[in-house]
Amino acid sequence: MSPTFTGALLGLLAAGGLLLAASRITAIRRTQLSVRVLPYVRDLPQAGPAASLRPAPSSPMSVAGGVFGPSLRQAATLVERVLGGAPSVRRRLERADLDKTVHEFRISQVMWGVMAFAAVAAWQVLRALSGPSSPVLALLTCLLAGAAGVLARDQWLTHQATSREREILAEFPIIAELLALAVASGESPVSALDRVVKRSTGALSGDLARVLAGIRTGESVALAFHGLSVRTGLPIVARFADGVAVAIDRGTPLADVLHAQAADVREAGRRELIESAARREVFMLVPVVFLVLPVTVLFAFYPGLVGLRLTTS
């Protein structure tokens, strides 16, 4: 088989696949719900900062899910049976503030695995065209790449949850101080929470906006903050929510509680920074011991060795 014929065949297959996918996407395309409902909900009051009401863009993931929906759902069910850990995944989705179910996350894992499998398969095809290769080894490499893609999506979810928790820890002292100032100036806890939520952005502000929305829908303040303590994965935020709930229930000074918790968070951040600096100090010794020190010793002793060789010769 000549290279020209092989290239023409691969190009024909790629063009046919693209045309098939484009025709299917055109067939299943519908007007989004946000486009149909948007003109009637623009004037509704917002619980937090006014979000931009724009139609949600369709992502490649959603398009692929529409085209290959049944196959992806079956593969996601298989991944769930093999990996398990649905409560852990659900908890990390809540911590990362992702509006997904466990099954939707499994579908995204499958798609990551398929993309990794396809990338390695394309590389193996190019290797096979350039020279002889083992089909068994190529298939095993593709399967390992697909499994690595599935696991990489799980690790990325953990990274998303950890990053959001870092953002919450960075925002917490400022939010707590603002709430304490608003309460100390004579505002009620709900009014202070509304003022802070309207004038702040970030991960913690979004969580407090949900608490404020729950209060405005008839939920008690203590119960709404208790829900925040249950949802969050950070003990500091859980203690903050429980402290606010207890202070409102028992009538204790809320401003003092908020000031104390903000000071505790700043102290915890200072301790973590000192511990991180101590660990990095040890890591900094690695290049000094394994790179700089051998070069220094070599420069110190090499002239002497050359002199000894000249003397003996």
N, C-alpha and C positions, 0 to 999 in steps of 0.2 A: 504494500500500500504506500503510495507516494505521499510526501508531506503536503503537497497541494491538495490532494483529494481528502486527506485527513482534516486539514484546516477547513476545507469547504463543508465537510460533513459536520464538524463541531459547530461551525457558524450556523448551519441550517438548523441543527437541533436547538441551539440557543435562541435563534429567532422564533422558532415554533413555540418554545416554552414561554417566551415573553409575550407573544401574541395571544396564547391561551390564557395566561394570567391576566393580561389587560382586558380581554373580552369578559372574563369572569368578574373582574372588579367592576367593570361598567355595568354588568347585569345586576350585581347585588347592591349597587350604590343607591342609597336613599337619602332623603332630606333629613338632616340631623334633628333630634328632638329640641336641642337648644335653639336652633334657627326658627323652629315653629313657635316655641313658647316665649322666646326672648322679648318680642314687642309687648307682651302683657305683664312682664315682671320687672321692668326697669324701675318703676317707682315704688317698689316695696321697700320697707325699712330694713337696713342691714344691722346685724348684731355687732359686727366689728368694723374694721376699715372697709370702705366700699371697694369691693373687688370689681375688676373689669369684666363685665358680662359679655364675653365674646364666645363664639362657637368653639368648642373643643376641637383642635385639629386632629385629623385621623392619622395615627402613627402607622409605621410599617407593620408593627406587631398586630394591630387591630385588623389591618388589611389581610395579613396572612392568616389570622384567626378566622376571618370570614371566608376565605377561599378553602382552607384546609381544616375547617372547624372540627368535624367528626374525628379525623385522624389525630389531630392534636389533643382532643379530649381523651381519647383512648390512651394515647401515649402518656398524658398527664396522670391518668389513673394508674398506669403501670409504674410510673416514677413514684407516686405516692405509696404504692404497695411495697416497692423495693426500699425506698429511703425511710418512709414513715416520718414521725416527728411533727405531725400537724399542729399540736399545741405550741411547740417551740416556734414554728413558722408563723402562726397566728400572732404570737406575742411579739415577734420581731417586726411584723408588719404594722402592728399598733405602735411600737416604739419608733419606727421609721415614718409614721404618719402616711402610709400608703393605703389608698382606698382600693384594696384588692382582697379577694377571698383567697383561701389556700389553694383552691383549684385553679384560679387565674394565675397565681404565682407558679404553680406546677407547669402550666402551659408556657409561661415565659421561660422556665427552666428548659423545657423541651425545645423551644425555639433557639435558645442559646446553644444547646447541644447539637441541634441540626446545623446551625451556622458553622460551628467548629468542625463538625463532620464534613460539611461541604467544602470548607477551606482546605482542610488536609486532603480530602479526596481530589480536589483540583490540583494540588501540589503533587500528589502521587501520580495522577494522570500525566502531568508534564514530565515527571521523572521516567515514567514508562515509555513515553514517546521519544525521550532522548537516549534511552539505553535500556538494557534488560533489568528487570526488577522482580522481586518475589511477590506474587499476588497475595499469599497468606500474610506476609509481613505487612503489606500495604493495607489489607483489610483490618488487621489487628491495630495498626496505627490509627486508622480512621475511627475505629470503635473507642479506642482510648481517648482520642480527641473529643468525641461526642460526650463521653462520661466526664471528661475534664470540663467541658462547657456547662454541663448540668451542675457540677459542683461549684464552678466559678460563679454561677448566678446566686447560689446559696451564700457564698462568701461575700458577694457584693451586697446582698441584703443585710448581712451582719455589719458591713462597713457603713451602709446607709443609716442603720439604727445607731451605731456608735457616733457617727458624725453629727446626727441630730441631737444626741444627748450632750455632746460637747457644746453645741450651739446653745442648748438650754442652760447648761452650767455657766456659760459666758454671759448670758442675758439675765440670769436669775438675780444677782445682787442689785442690778439697776432697777429691775421690775419691782423687787421687794421694797427698795428705798422709795420709789415713786408711790407705791401703794401706801407705805407708812406716812409719807408726807401728805398725801391726800386725806388719809384717815385722821391724821393729827390736826389738819386744818378744819375739821368739823364735818366732813362728808361721811355718808354711810358706806359700809363695805361695798354694796352693789354700785353706788354712784362712783366710788373711787375706782372700782374695777372697770367700769365703763369708760372713765376718763383715761385710764392707763392703756386700755385696749385700743381706744381710738387714736392715741398718740404714739403708739409703738408698733413695730413690725418684728417678725421673727418667729421662731419655733414656739417659744414659751408664750408669746402673745397670741398665737393661734390656738394653743390649748386653753388659755384663759378666755378667749372669745367663745369657745365651745362651752365653757363653764357658764359664761354670761348668757349664752343662748338658752342653756338648760334652765337657768334661774328665771328668765323671762317667759319660758313656756310653763311655769308653774312649779318647777322643782325647788325644793328648799335649798338654801345656801349651803348648809352643812352637807346635804346629800350630794350636791353638785361638786363640791370640793372633795368629798370622799370618792366620787367617781374619777376625779383627776388623779388622786393618789393611787387608785387601782390601775388606771391606764398607764401611768408613767413607769419607766424602768429605773428611775433614779431615786435612791432613798432620801436624798435631800429635798427633792420636790414633793415626795410623799409626806415627809415630815412637815413641809410648809403647808400642804393642803390640810393635813390633819390638825396642825396648829391653828390655822384660820378657822376651821370648823369648830374646834373646841372653844376658841376665843369667842366666836359668835354665839355659841350655845350657852356658855357660862358667863358671858359678860366681862371677861378679862380684857385688859388694855390691848387692843389689836396692834397699835403702832409699835409698842415695845416688843411684841412678839416678832413683827416683821423686821425691825431693826436687828434684833438678836439673830434671826435666821440669816439675814444678809451678811452679818459679821461672821457667822459660822461658815457660810459658803466661801467667803473671801479667805478665811483662814485655811479651809480645806484646799482651796486652789493654791495657796502659798506653800502648803506642805507638799502637794503634788509637784509643784514646780521645783522645789528643793530636791525631792526624790528623783525627779527626771534629770536634773542637773548632775546628781551623783552618779546615776547610771551612764549618762553621756560622758562623764569624766573617765569612766573605765573604758568605754568604747574609744575614746580619743587616744588611749595608750596603745591601742593595737597598731596603728600605722607607725607610731614612734618606735615601738619595740621591734616590729617585723620589717620595717622599711628604712627608717632613718638610722637606727642603731647599727644594723649590719653594714650600711654604706659608710658610716663613720669609722667603724672598726676596720673596714677594708682600706680606707684611705690612710688610716694610722699605721697599719702593719704592712701594707703592700710595699712601700719603699724599702723597709728593712728586709723583707724577703728577697727583693731584687738585689739588694746589696750583698746579702749572704750568698746568693747564687753566683754573683760576680766574683766574690772572694774565693769560694770553693773551686770555681772553674779556673 
